[in-house]
Amino acid sequence: MKRITIPLAVACIGCGPLLEPTHAEDAKNLYGNDIYWNATPNDVNNLLKSMKDQVDANFQMDARPMSKISTDPEQNPVLFRSGHYNFSYSPEARQKLREYLLNGGMIIFNTGLGSLPFYNSVVRELKEIIPEQPLQRLTSDHPIFHSYYDVDRVEYTPAVKQTGYVGNEPWFEGVEINCRVVALVSRWGMAVGWQGEVQDDWAAYKPDSAFRLGVNILNYASSMRAWAKNAAQAMQFKDNLKSYSDTVSLAQVVYDGVWKTRHKGLSVMLQTFNDRTGIPVKFGLKELRLTDPGIFNTPVLYMSGHEHFELSTEEKTSLKEYLENGGLLFAESCCGRKGFDASFRQVISSLFPGKKLDRIPVSSPLFKEPNDISSIGVTAGLMQETGQAQAEPTLLGLEMAGHYGVIYSPFGLAGGWEMSQSPYARGVNDVGALQLGQNILMYSLTN
């Protein structure tokens, strides 16, 4: 287990005492007719008190109407919203929440007793607030489930099974931006577990599971809040980088899911390659679906993600044709996440039965130009797993007609390109990530 060291203030928009009459308009904007937003008034307070007693974490909580919520996360680092019925935000509230989340804040939605109307409202509202990034279920290796306790299995009340869900994995969904969950949705009720005993006919987590999940969420939020501030500072220079015409294009693959895990890293890596090599070829960047004929005019495709994904039959057919005609697919599992890793390996296996991704030997020319790479540094998360701060570079390849048609990193690179790997990333450090990216691009030009 890990120790929580960074205190946060949890602002509950819908916690604590009922809103005063002067806040009636705020209540209407926030909750509509959901008058039971305060059905468990001691939930967050109980969680925070238990955390102080059991894990020595000192968090604070207060209740605020939307008019008192600041778009500056320093004023309210975590927001908590609970409910049972349909609700909708006003356009002004949506804009405020969008600014808050993009500035580094995090909002937690608790589905009271597993309420489907409330859950559906959250899904609908998040599409309005952050339309660029879809809500997706977080797989059990997500750091939220391991930030303090290992909680990849939980205990549910019998009512959860009666809904048709028979698993024992926690069901969280999240909107992620730059490897950080900005909005978290619990499909089943947590708050009743924080408050105390739960009834069998409530679709909820049992108290021990609810407590452990609560601790993990707030520990994750505190760690990611500190990191987000540093990450923003690390990328301030990005606006001054030069823009090149796309003499040669690299296309990032667009697919159904979170295909853009980092928003600046790939551009940074391309421009450092252009600066590092001094060769006349300059890489530009496009974003294309695999069914777009434009991929066949693009020598390199780049693909990334965190979670499980699927490609359509048409997308697979087009990708196979692209690879068989000499194209190069460069892929990475962002943050070293296992969901994307499993899906990517399955896609390659389905395209080329009988072939597999093999580790590329360090003696390969791939590791020689423009950087001679024999070892690389790794992130703290990967070092904790392997016990080594330095390791041989790990890239997997699929050979096709004498060259690698697929080059894949099972460990995260893009965070290193942005010089801000997530504190939970299983990845390569900044220098190593840039060197590997540059070498892969050089390989694409010379092979």
N, C-alpha and C positions, 0 to 999 in steps of 0.2 A: 504494500500500500504506500501511497505517497502522502505528503503533508501539504495541506493548503496553507499558503503563506500570504496571499494577496486578498485583503478584504474588499468586498463590493457592497454597494447599496442596491437593494432590490426594490424597485418602484412598482407597486402593484396597482395597475389601472383596473380596479375592481377587486380590491382586497380591503380588509379591515372594516371600519364603520361604514354604514350606508352613506351615500353622497348627500350633502346638504341640499336643501331646496334651491339654493343659488346656483347649484351645479346641475340643474335638471337638464339643461340643453346639452351639457357634456355627456350626461348619462344617455340621452337620446341618441347622440352621435355615436357613442361607443357601443351601446348594448341594444338599441332598438327596444323591443318589448321583453328582453331577457331580464326580468326583475330578479332572477335567482342567481345573478352573478356572484352573490355573497353567500351562497348556500353553505360553505364551509369557512366561516370567518377566522378560524384559528389555524388554517392549513399552513400558510407560509411561516407564520410566527412559530408554530410547533417545529417545523423543519429546521428553521434557523437556530432555535433553542437546542434541539437535539444535536445539531452539528457542532455547536459550541461545547456541549457536554461530552460528545463522543469523539470528535475528530479535531477539536481545538481550533475551530474556524469561526472567526468573529464577523459575521455578516449582519447588516442592518436592513430594515424594511420600513417603508412608509407607503401610504395610500395617496394617490394623486388622481385628479381628473385629467382628461386630455389637455385641457388648457394649461396645466401646470407641468406637463411633460416637456423637457427640453430636447432639442435636436442634438445637443452636445452630450455624448455618452459620459463625459466626466461628471455630469450632474445626475444622471440616472443610468448606470452601466447596464443594468438588466431590467427589462420590463416583464411582468407576469400578467397574463389575462386568462381568466377562467369563465366558463359559462355552460349553459344547457340548451339554449334555444337559438334560432336564427338571429343573426345580427348583421349589420353593415356599417361601415365607416363612412363618414362624409368625405367628399373630395379633399377638403382641407386636412382632415385627420390622416388620410392616406399619404398625402404629400409630406406631412410632418413625420410620419413613421418611416417613409422612404428615406428622407434625409438623415434621420436618426440611425437607421440601419447601415446606410452607406458610409456614415461617419464613424462606424465602428461599434455600434450598439448591438444588442441582442434581445429578442422578444421570445418568450416561452408561452405557448398556448396549451392550457390544460383542458382536455375534453371532459367536462363534468359527467361522471358515471357513464363514460363512453358515448355521449350524446352524438348521434349522427347528424341532426340538424346543425348543431354548433360546429362539428367537424367540417361539414360541407360549407358552412359560412366562412370558416378560416381558409379553406382551400380556395374558395372564390375570391376572398379579399387579398390573399397573397398574390394571386395572379394579377390583380389590379396594382398592387403596391410594387412588386418586383416582376414585371412581365418577362424580363430577359432570362430569368433563371427558373426552371421548373421545380416544383416541390417533388422530392423523391424520398423513398424509404431508405433509411440508413441501415446498412448491413452490420452484422454483429461485430466486425472488426473496427468499426468507427471509434475514434478516440473518446467520444462521449461515453461509450460503454466501458472504458478502461482508464479514465483519467484519474480515478482514485481507487475505486473497487473494480474488480472484473465482474461485470454484470451482463454477460452475453446470454444468460438464462435467468428467467424470472418466474415468480409465482403469481398466477392470476386467480381471480374469483371464478366460481363456476359459471357466472353469467357471461364471461368472455367467450367460453367455449360454446355457449348456447347461441352466440351470434354467428357461428360457423367457423370461427378462427380456432384452430386446434394446436397451434405452435406454442412453444415456451420461450421464444426469443422476444425481447422488448420491441414494441412497435412504435418507433419514433420516425417521423418524417421531417425533412429539413430543407431549407433553401440555403445553398452554399454559394458564397462569393469569395473568390480568391482563397479557396481552401478553408474558409471559416463559415460555420453555421451562423447565419444571421437571424433566422427564424426557425424555431423548433416546435413541432406539434406532437403531442402525446395522443395517440389514437384512443387509449384507454385512460380512465381517470387515475391521476396520481394524488390529487389534493386530499381525497378522502383517506388515503393511506397515511398522509402526513398528519391528518387530524387525529387519527386513532383507528379504532376498530372499523372494519368494513363488513358489509352484509353480502351474503352469497348472491343476491339478486342485483347487485351493483356491478356493472362492467368496469372493473378497476384492478389495479395492482394491489396485492396484499401489502400490509404496512412495511415489512422489512425490505421488500423489493422497491417499494415507493421511496423509502428513505435513501437507499443506496443510489437509486437513479437521481434523486434530488441532489445528493452530495456530488455526484459525478457532473451533473449539469452545471452547478455553480463553480465547481473546480475548473471545468473546461472553460466556462465564461471568463473567469478571472485570468487564467493563463492566456487565452486568446485575446483578451482586451489589452493586456500588456504588450503582447506580440504585435497586434494590429497597429498600435501607436509607433512602434519601431519600424514596422514594415512600411508605413506611410512615409516616414522620414528617409528610409533607404531608397525609395523610388523617386524622390524629388528631382533628381537629375534627369529623369526620363524625358521631360518636356524639352530639354536642350539637345537631345539626340537628333542627328541629321536624318532626313527622309530620302530614301533612294528610289529611283524609278525601278520598276520590276523587270530588269533585264532577264532575270530568271526567276520564276515564281515557285514559292513553296506554298502549298495550300493546306490549311487546317481543315480536317474532316469534320463536317457538321453531321450529327446524327441525332436520333431521338433520345434525349437525356441531357445530362450536363456535360457537353462536349468542350466547353471553354472553362477550364478550371482556374486558369490564371489569365488576366486580361492584358498584361504588359510583358510577361516574361519572354514569349516567343519573339516579339519585335526586338527586345533588347538583345537576345541571343543572335538574331540575324544581323543586327547592326554591329555587334562586337566581332562577328565573323568577317563582315565586310572590312572593318578596320584592322583586324588582326592579320589577314592574309595579304591585303594590298593587291590582290588579283583584280583584273578588270571586270570580272563577272560580279554583279551585285544582286543579291537575293531580295525580292519583294515578297509580300504576303497577301494571300487571298483566303477566303473561307468558302468552301464548296461542299455540297453533298456528293456522295459517291456516284449518284445517278446523273450528275452534271457532266456533259461531254467535255467540259473544260479540264477535267482531271487528266485527260490524255495529252494535254499540252503543258502539263506540269510535271517536272522530273521528280519532285519529292512531295509526298503527302505526309502530314503530321497528324497524329491522333492521340488524344489523351482523355482521361476520365478518372472518376473515383469509384463509382458503383457499377453494378451489373448493367449490361446493355444488350440489345439485340439489333442485328441488321436484317433488313428485309431481303427476300430472295433476289430482288433486282439490285440491291446494293452489293450483295455478295458477288453476283455475276459480274458486275462492273468492276469491282475490286480485283477479282481474279484475272479478268482480261487486262486490266491495268498492269498487274504484276507480271503476267506472262509476256507483256510487250515491253518489259524493261524498266518499268517504273519502280521507285523505291518508297516503301512505307516505313516511316520512322515513328515509333509509338512509345509511349511511356505510361506507366501506372502512376498517376500523380499522387504524391505522398506515400507511394508504395502500398496502396490500398488493394486488398485481396479481391474485392468484388470485380473491379475492372480487370485485374490480372486473370481471373478465371474466365471471364467472358471473352477477353482478347485471345487467349490461348484456344478457346473453343472455336472461335471464328476461323482462326488460321487452320486448325485441324479439319474443320468442315470444308474449307476451300481446297486443301491439299491432303487428302487421306493418305496415310502412310508416311507423311513427312512430319517433322516436328521442329520446334525452335530449339536449337543447340547453342550452348555457350560459345561465344566467339573467343578464340585463344588470344592471349595478350600479344603473341607474336604476329598477329594479323596486321597488315598495313593500315587497317582502320585506326589503330592506336598510335600511329607514328606521325601523321601529318594533319594539321600544322603543329600539333602538340605531341611530344613523345610521352605517352602515358603508361606507366607501369604500375602505379598505385594511385588511389584517390582517397580523399577524406570523406567521412560519412557524417550524417546528422547525429545529434545526441540520441534520438529515438532509435536509430539503427545500431548505434554503438552500444546502447543498453541491451539490445537483443543479441548482438554478436560478440560483445566484449572487446571489439577492436575499433580504434579510431581511424585506422587506415586499412585499406583492403585492395585487392586486385579489382580492376573495373569489371563490372558485370553487365554485359550486353549479350542478348540472345539474337541469333540470326537464323534466317531461312534461306538456304542457298538455292539459287535458280540460275541455270546456264552459266555457271562459273562466277557468279557474283551474289552478294546478299540482296535479295529482293525485299526482305523484311529485316529491320533492325529494331530491337525492342529492349527497353529498360524496365525491369520489374520494380525498380526503385525510382523515387521521384527526382526529376531534374528541374522542372519549370520554376519551382520555388527558389532554387539556386540561381537560375537566370535572373530572377528579381532580387537576388541577394537577401531573401527573407523566407527561408524554409520555415514551415509551420513547426511549432515546438513539438508536435506529435508526429512529424513526418518520418517515414522510413525512406531516407533519400540520400543523395549525394550533396556534399557541401558546395558552397558558391563557386569556388575555383574549379573544382572537379566537374561540376555540372556544365559550366561554360566550355571547358576544354572538350568534354565528350560531345556536346552539341556541335561545336566547331569542327571536330574531326569527322562527325557523321556527315555534315554538309560537304566537307572536302572530299570524302569518299564518294558522295553522290556525283560530284563533278568529274572525278577521275576514273570512275567505273561505269 
